[in-house]
Every structure is written in structure tokens, then in C-alpha cells.
Amino acid sequence: MNNRYDDFKTDIIDLLSRKRGGHVERWLYSDIARDEVTGSALWSAFIRAAKNYYVLPNEVALIENSSALLSNRFNKFDTIVDLGVGSKQSVTSKVLPIVKHATSAKNYAPVDLSKAYLRGAEEVIEANTILDVKPTKGNFFEDDLELPGRNRLALFFGATISNVDAMEGEEFPQQEIIQKLGHVAGLLKNDHDNLLLASFDSNADPASIKHAYEDAHWKRFVANLSYSMDAVLDIKGNFRPSAWHHESVWDDKAKVLHHMIVASENQNFEIDGQEFDVRKGERFVAINCFKFPVEWFQDMAREAGFNVEKPYHDHQQRMVIQPLRI
């Protein structure tokens, strides 16, 4: 817990010091209790309530369609690696359609930072398949993880690669995405055949992008980062977790929707000896949702060491599944 505490503290200090932006996204989904609920519960509430959030429903439909088209490729794989499993519903709607076609698979290897998500994934797979579940708790973008399997079919769903670091006003973080993809390639690479199915958002309509997140549950999901700070960190001063709210800002040049935590009032406080004088209206980037062209992703994937195949698009030409060989 000490390492996790130190990581969280460092990330929050970097956020409030404006050293980094968008890097605290993982903590929003974590099992740290805040405002009497966990991040995973807040995310699930948003998914259930959101009416205009297209990313998940479009992706689910695309997975179903593309897995059928790719089914003749799946029979060579002995292990399904699930990078970032999400909720039980996510496993049911995204992984089971793949399992249905991957008839030679013996193992299911979920990877996530959330113990609750890993437990939920194990329950879904054991209730619906005969696969052996081999969970791994960790950060697949940074940690050196030992993944099971010889020929692996890796699932990189949830448009996870669309959520990377960037400060407001910065350029598109091409090198960071290449680095993250490169780390994933390193985890998968062996002397055998491995295939990664990566989803991302290529929506080019800023109005529909911003409209997708105009939901009270999403706003609470982001703003409640302050409750994690209050619950976990030893904050001295007049820090008030209720005095923060969510705002979003679209940057067309960088193709990103910044999701901010914004101070609703002046606050002066101290974390680990470092003082912060935050003025009302100051905003800090908690999550970045990048929406970039297919060509951008393919170029980055190639530089990261993958072989790029034909992409699959949803019916609205928003969500993409890109097969990558390593």
C-alpha cells in the first residue's frame, strides 16, 4: 500500500504543480473510496445512465462484427490477454464474443490495476467458459509483467490508448503514445505469433464528442478525484473536496477533449510539505480523451514495432478496431 500511496501522492502533486496533465486517469477508476463510493462504481453508474456516450455501444457492436470477420484467424491462439478488463458488463460484451470464435484458447489472462475488476472478470469467464483464468494486477503501460501463453490474442479495448498525458495547450503527444504501444509490444513479443486488437476513437466531430460526456455521472466521476485526495493524503490547510467540479475543453489542433477538475473557491493547503495556493476557477487536466485519425494511429503503431493490418470501423465511422501483429 505504501508504494501505491506514494505513487498517488506524487501524481497529485505533479497535477497541482502543473508538471503533468491527464496522468491521474488511472486513479479515477481505482478502488480508492471517495464520497462513499469507489471509482469503478462511479464509472459503472455513468455507463448505465449516459444517453449520448457512443464510445462503448459503438465499440461493443464493432467487436461483435469484426470478431466474426476475424474468426478464421483466432484458432491459432492458446491465450486471450485482456489489457484493462473494466467491469463485468465490459467483459461480457467485449470478451465473450471473442472467446466464442477463439476455440483453441485455453487461458484467459486479464490485466488491470483494479482488484475488483479482476475478480469480476474471473467470475464472468468461469461462469461462461472453460478457460483457465490467470489474472495479473499491474499497469501494462509501465510494469514489467509476465504474461502467460505462447500464441496470444491480446485485447486492448476501451479506447485506452486515447487516454494519455498532455497539458492544456500542448501538442499531440505522439511520442508518449508510441512509448506506451512499444511497452505493450514488448510484453507480448516472443518467438511465436501474437495479435493485438486495439480500439480507439477517430471521431472527427467536436460537437458530438463533447456532447457524449455531458452527463452528471461523468462530471462526478472526474470531480470526485478530490475525495480520493481528501481520503488518502494528509492534506493540511483549507482543502475542501466538495469545492471542485468538472469542466471539459476541446483542442482541435491536438484532437483532444481535456477533462478538468476546477476549483469552485479559493483554497490554500499543503501536501507533503509542498504548498498550493489555488484560486477559484483554476483548472487541472485529469483525463485526456484523444480522437485522432486512423493514419496517425497506424504510423505510431508501426514505429512502436507492430505490423499494421486492415482496420475495422463502426457504422458511424467513429470507433476503430486496429489489428496489430507482433
C-alpha positions in Angstrom: 0.0 0.0 0.0 2.9 2.3 0.7 4.1 2.2 -2.9 0.6 2.9 -4.1 0.2 5.7 -1.7 3.5 7.3 -2.8 2.5 6.9 -6.5 -0.8 8.6 -5.8 0.7 11.4 -3.8 3.4 12.0 -6.5 0.8 12.1 -9.2 -1.4 14.6 -7.3 1.5 16.9 -6.6 2.6 16.8 -10.2 -1.0 17.6 -11.2 -1.4 20.6 -8.9 2.1 21.8 -9.7 1.3 21.7 -13.4 4.2 19.3 -14.2 1.8 16.8 -15.9 -1.8 16.6 -17.1 -4.1 13.7 -17.8 -1.9 11.3 -15.9 -4.3 10.8 -12.9 -6.9 9.0 -15.0 -6.0 5.6 -13.6 -6.8 6.7 -10.1 -10.4 7.7 -11.1 -11.0 4.0 -11.9 -9.2 2.7 -8.8 -10.7 1.1 -5.7 -9.9 4.1 -3.5 -13.2 5.0 -1.7 -14.3 8.6 -2.2 -17.6 10.3 -1.4 -18.7 6.9 -0.1 -18.2 5.1 -3.4 -15.3 3.7 -5.5 -14.1 4.9 -8.8 -15.2 1.7 -10.5 -18.7 2.2 -9.1 -18.9 5.8 -10.4 -17.8 4.7 -13.8 -20.4 1.9 -13.9 -23.1 4.4 -12.9 -22.1 6.7 -15.8 -22.2 3.8 -18.3 -25.7 2.8 -17.1 -27.1 6.4 -17.3 -25.3 8.0 -20.2 -27.5 8.6 -23.3 -25.1 10.2 -25.7 -21.9 8.3 -24.9 -21.2 6.5 -28.1 -17.7 5.1 -27.3 -18.9 1.9 -25.5 -22.0 0.9 -27.5 -20.3 1.6 -30.8 -17.3 -0.3 -29.7 -19.3 -3.3 -28.5 -21.1 -3.6 -31.8 -17.9 -3.3 -33.7 -16.2 -6.0 -31.6 -19.1 -8.4 -32.4 -18.9 -7.6 -36.2 -15.1 -7.7 -36.5 -14.6 -10.8 -34.4 -16.9 -12.7 -36.8 -14.8 -11.4 -39.7 -11.5 -12.3 -38.0 -12.7 -15.7 -36.7 -10.6 -17.7 -39.1 -7.5 -16.0 -37.5 -8.4 -16.9 -33.9 -7.9 -20.6 -33.9 -4.1 -20.4 -33.6 -4.2 -18.7 -30.2 -3.9 -20.5 -26.9 -4.3 -17.5 -24.6 -6.5 -14.4 -24.6 -4.8 -11.5 -22.9 -7.2 -8.8 -21.8 -5.4 -5.5 -21.2 -7.6 -3.3 -19.0 -10.6 -5.5 -18.2 -13.2 -3.0 -16.9 -16.5 -4.0 -15.4 -18.3 -7.4 -15.5 -20.5 -6.0 -18.2 -17.5 -5.0 -20.2 -16.1 -8.5 -20.1 -19.4 -9.9 -21.0 -20.0 -7.6 -24.0 -16.4 -7.4 -25.3 -14.5 -10.6 -24.3 -17.1 -13.3 -24.7 -17.8 -12.5 -28.4 -14.0 -13.1 -28.9 -14.0 -16.3 -26.9 -16.8 -17.7 -28.9 -14.6 -17.6 -32.0 -11.2 -18.4 -30.4 -12.0 -22.1 -30.0 -8.3 -23.1 -29.4 -7.8 -20.8 -26.4 -7.1 -22.5 -23.1 -6.3 -19.5 -20.9 -7.8 -16.1 -20.2 -5.3 -13.6 -18.8 -6.9 -10.3 -17.5 -4.6 -7.4 -16.6 -5.8 -4.5 -14.6 -4.9 -2.2 -11.7 -8.3 -2.8 -10.0 -8.7 -6.0 -7.9 -12.4 -5.6 -8.2 -12.3 -5.6 -12.0 -10.0 -8.7 -12.0 -12.3 -10.6 -9.6 -15.3 -9.6 -11.8 -13.6 -10.7 -15.0 -12.7 -14.1 -13.4 -16.3 -14.6 -12.3 -17.7 -13.9 -15.8 -15.2 -16.1 -17.6 -15.6 -19.0 -15.2 -19.4 -18.8 -15.4 -19.5 -18.8 -19.2 -16.4 -20.6 -20.5 -14.0 -23.5 -19.6 -10.9 -21.2 -19.8 -8.3 -21.2 -17.1 -8.2 -17.6 -15.6 -4.7 -16.3 -14.9 -5.1 -12.7 -13.6 -2.3 -10.1 -13.3 -2.6 -6.9 -11.3 -0.5 -4.2 -12.8 0.0 -1.3 -15.2 0.6 -2.7 -18.7 1.9 0.6 -19.9 4.7 0.7 -17.3 5.2 -2.5 -15.4 7.4 -5.5 -16.5 4.7 -8.1 -16.4 5.0 -11.9 -17.1 2.1 -12.8 -19.4 1.1 -16.4 -19.9 0.7 -18.1 -23.2 2.6 -19.0 -26.3 0.4 -17.7 -29.1 -1.5 -14.7 -27.6 -4.6 -12.9 -28.8 -4.4 -9.6 -26.9 -7.5 -7.4 -26.4 -6.7 -3.7 -26.0 -10.3 -2.3 -25.8 -12.0 0.6 -24.2 -10.1 3.1 -26.4 -7.4 3.0 -23.6 -4.7 4.4 -25.9 -6.8 7.5 -26.3 -6.2 8.5 -22.6 -2.6 9.7 -22.3 -0.7 12.6 -20.7 -1.0 16.1 -22.1 -1.3 19.6 -20.5 -3.8 22.1 -21.8 -2.4 23.8 -24.9 0.3 21.2 -25.6 0.7 19.4 -28.9 -0.5 15.9 -29.7 1.6 13.5 -27.6 2.8 11.3 -30.4 6.0 10.1 -28.6 4.2 9.1 -25.5 1.6 7.0 -27.4 4.5 5.3 -29.3 6.2 4.6 -26.0 3.1 3.1 -24.5 2.4 1.0 -27.5 6.0 -0.1 -27.5 5.8 -1.2 -23.9 2.7 -3.3 -24.8 4.6 -4.7 -27.8 7.4 -5.7 -25.5 5.1 -7.5 -23.1 3.6 -9.5 -26.0 6.6 -10.3 -28.1 8.1 -13.8 -28.0 9.2 -16.4 -30.6 5.6 -17.1 -31.6 2.7 -15.4 -33.3 0.8 -12.7 -31.3 -2.1 -10.5 -32.4 -3.3 -7.3 -30.7 -6.7 -5.9 -31.3 -6.7 -2.2 -30.3 -9.7 0.0 -30.3 -9.6 3.8 -30.4 -11.8 6.8 -31.2 -11.4 8.5 -34.5 -14.5 10.8 -34.3 -13.9 14.0 -36.2 -17.0 15.9 -35.0 -16.2 18.1 -31.9 -19.8 18.7 -31.1 -20.7 15.1 -30.8 -17.5 14.4 -28.9 -18.3 17.0 -26.2 -22.0 16.0 -26.1 -21.0 12.4 -25.3 -19.7 13.5 -21.9 -22.4 15.9 -20.9 -23.7 13.8 -18.1 -23.9 14.4 -14.4 -22.5 10.9 -13.6 -19.4 11.6 -15.7 -18.9 15.0 -14.1 -19.0 13.4 -10.6 -16.7 10.6 -11.8 -14.0 13.2 -12.7 -14.6 15.7 -9.9 -14.5 13.1 -7.2 -10.8 12.8 -7.6 -10.8 15.5 -4.8 -12.4 13.0 -2.4 -9.7 10.5 -3.1 -7.2 13.2 -2.2 -9.0 14.0 1.0 -9.4 10.3 2.0 -5.8 9.2 1.3 -3.5 12.2 1.6 -2.6 14.0 4.8 -3.6 17.4 3.5 -3.1 20.4 5.8 -4.9 23.7 5.3 -8.3 24.6 3.9 -8.6 22.0 1.2 -12.3 21.2 0.6 -13.1 18.1 -1.5 -16.6 19.5 -2.2 -15.2 22.7 -3.7 -14.2 21.1 -7.0 -16.2 20.5 -10.2 -15.7 19.2 -13.7 -15.2 21.1 -17.0 -14.3 19.9 -20.5 -12.3 21.8 -23.2 -11.8 20.6 -26.8 -8.5 21.3 -28.5 -9.0 20.8 -32.2 -5.3 21.1 -33.1 -4.3 18.3 -30.7 -7.5 16.4 -31.3 -8.3 16.0 -27.6 -11.1 16.7 -25.1 -9.5 17.7 -21.8 -11.5 16.8 -18.7 -10.6 19.2 -15.9 -11.0 19.4 -12.2 -11.8 23.0 -11.4 -11.6 24.8 -8.1 -15.0 26.3 -7.1 -13.4 28.5 -4.5 -10.0 29.7 -3.3 -8.1 27.1 -1.3 -4.7 27.1 0.4 -3.3 23.8 1.5 -0.2 21.7 1.9 0.7 18.2 0.7 3.9 16.5 1.9 5.4 19.9 2.7 4.5 21.5 -0.6 2.1 24.4 -0.5 -0.6 25.1 -3.1 -2.5 28.4 -3.4 -5.3 27.5 -5.7 -7.6 30.3 -6.9 -11.2 29.9 -7.8 -11.6 28.9 -11.5 -8.1 27.3 -11.7 -8.3 24.1 -13.7 -6.1 21.0 -13.9 -6.3 18.2 -16.6 -7.4 15.0 -15.0 -8.2 12.9 -18.2 -7.5 13.4 -21.9 -9.7 11.8 -24.5 -7.9 11.9 -27.8 -9.9 11.4 -31.0 -7.3 11.0 -33.7 -7.3 9.9 -37.4 -6.6 6.2 -38.3 -3.5 7.2 -40.2 -2.0 8.8 -37.0 -2.5 5.6 -35.0 -1.1 3.3 -37.7 2.0 5.4 -38.1 2.6 5.3 -34.3 1.9 1.6 -34.1 4.5 0.9 -36.8 7.1 3.0 -35.0 6.3 1.0 -31.8 7.2 -2.2 -33.6 3.8 -3.6 -34.7 2.8 -4.8 -38.2 -0.4 -3.0 -39.2 -3.3 -4.7 -40.8 -6.6 -3.5 -42.2 -8.7 -1.6 -39.7 -12.4 -2.1 -38.9 -14.8 0.8 -38.5 -18.2 1.1 -36.8 -21.3 2.2 -38.6 -20.8 5.9 -37.7 -17.1 5.9 -38.7 -16.1 6.8 -35.1 -14.8 3.8 -33.3 -12.0 1.7 -34.9 -10.5 -1.7 -34.2 -7.0 -2.0 -35.5 -5.4 -5.5 -35.7 -1.6 -5.3 -35.0 0.8 -8.2 -35.3 3.9 -8.6 -33.2 
